[in-house]
Amino acid sequence: MTPENATVIVPNSKLGGDNITNFTARPTRRVETFVGISYRDSIDHARQVILNEIAQDGRILIEPPPMVSVAELADSSVNLQVWDWAQTPDFLAVKLALPKRLKTRLDAEGISIPFPQQDVHMFQQN
């Protein structure tokens, strides 16, 4: 049964020949979220805001500790990778709720989440 309530039938040939991932075998799962911030914003401030927001959610485990790191210096943003852990039954709820909560909190703190953009420079020739 899938999250969309569809029944999946797997042929025996697939079971014997392919890898199978059991997402519910372990009691906890890592939740991974990416957040892009402006190059003008402080990475340390954004990191602290994110960690504070994570600490407010009782479904997110304190061990192992949540982690926020710079994943990429992209064209329009500094992309932060957020790792936290939740009990397996809480994984999907945390994964779906966290991006909205982080966006709301970052907005309140004046940290912008930029959209892709390009600067065009016009030069005059005489």
C-alpha positions in Angstrom: 0.0 0.0 0.0 1.4 3.4 -1.0 0.8 6.7 0.8 -1.7 7.4 -2.1 -3.6 4.3 -1.0 -2.7 2.3 -4.1 -1.9 -1.4 -3.9 1.4 -2.3 -5.4 2.0 -5.8 -6.6 5.7 -6.7 -6.9 6.7 -9.7 -9.2 9.0 -12.3 -7.6 11.6 -11.5 -10.2 11.9 -8.0 -8.9 12.2 -9.1 -5.3 15.0 -11.5 -6.1 16.9 -9.1 -8.5 16.6 -5.6 -7.1 17.4 -3.8 -3.9 14.5 -3.2 -1.6 14.5 -0.2 0.8 12.4 -0.7 4.0 11.8 2.8 5.3 10.1 1.6 8.4 12.6 -1.0 9.6 14.4 1.5 11.9 12.8 3.4 14.8 14.1 6.7 13.6 14.6 8.5 10.2 16.6 11.5 9.2 14.6 14.4 7.8 16.5 16.4 5.2 15.4 19.9 4.2 17.1 22.5 2.1 16.7 26.3 2.6 18.2 28.9 0.3 19.1 32.3 1.9 20.3 35.5 0.4 24.0 36.2 0.1 23.3 39.3 2.1 22.1 37.4 5.1 24.2 36.0 7.9 24.7 32.3 7.6 25.3 32.1 11.4 22.0 34.0 12.2 20.0 31.9 9.7 21.5 28.7 11.2 20.6 29.8 14.8 17.0 30.7 13.7 16.6 27.3 12.0 18.0 25.4 15.1 15.7 27.4 17.4 12.7 26.6 15.3 13.6 22.9 15.1 13.9 22.9 19.0 10.2 24.0 19.2 8.9 20.9 17.5 8.6 18.1 20.1 8.6 15.4 17.3 12.1 16.3 16.3 14.7 14.3 18.4 17.5 16.1 20.3 19.8 13.1 19.7 21.4 12.9 17.3 21.5 16.7 17.3 20.0 18.6 14.4 22.6 19.9 11.9 22.5 23.0 9.6 25.4 23.3 7.2 26.2 25.2 3.9 25.4 22.7 1.2 26.1 24.9 -1.8 27.0 28.4 -2.9 24.5 28.6 -5.7 23.8 31.2 -8.4 21.1 33.1 -6.4 21.4 31.8 -2.9 23.4 30.2 -0.2 21.8 26.8 0.2 21.6 25.4 3.7 21.1 21.7 4.3 19.1 20.9 7.4 19.3 17.4 9.0 17.2 16.4 11.9 15.8 13.1 13.2 12.3 12.0 14.0 10.6 8.8 15.1 9.7 6.8 12.0 5.9 7.3 12.5 6.5 11.1 12.7 8.8 11.3 9.7 6.3 12.4 7.1 4.5 14.9 9.3 7.8 16.6 10.2 9.1 16.5 6.6 5.9 18.2 5.4 5.5 20.8 8.2 9.1 21.9 8.6 9.7 23.9 5.4 6.6 26.1 6.0 7.6 26.7 9.6 11.2 27.6 8.6 9.9 30.0 5.9 7.6 31.7 8.3 10.3 32.0 11.0 13.0 33.2 8.5 10.6 35.8 7.2 9.9 37.0 10.7 13.6 37.3 11.3 14.2 39.3 8.1 16.1 36.6 6.4 15.1 36.4 2.8 14.7 33.3 0.7 15.7 34.5 -2.8 14.4 33.4 -6.1 16.7 32.8 -9.1 17.6 36.1 -10.8 20.1 37.5 -13.1 21.6 41.0 -13.4 21.8 42.5 -16.9 24.5 45.1 -17.5 24.0 47.4 -20.5 27.1 49.0 -22.0 27.0 51.9 -24.4 29.4 51.9 -27.4 30.3 55.3 -28.7 
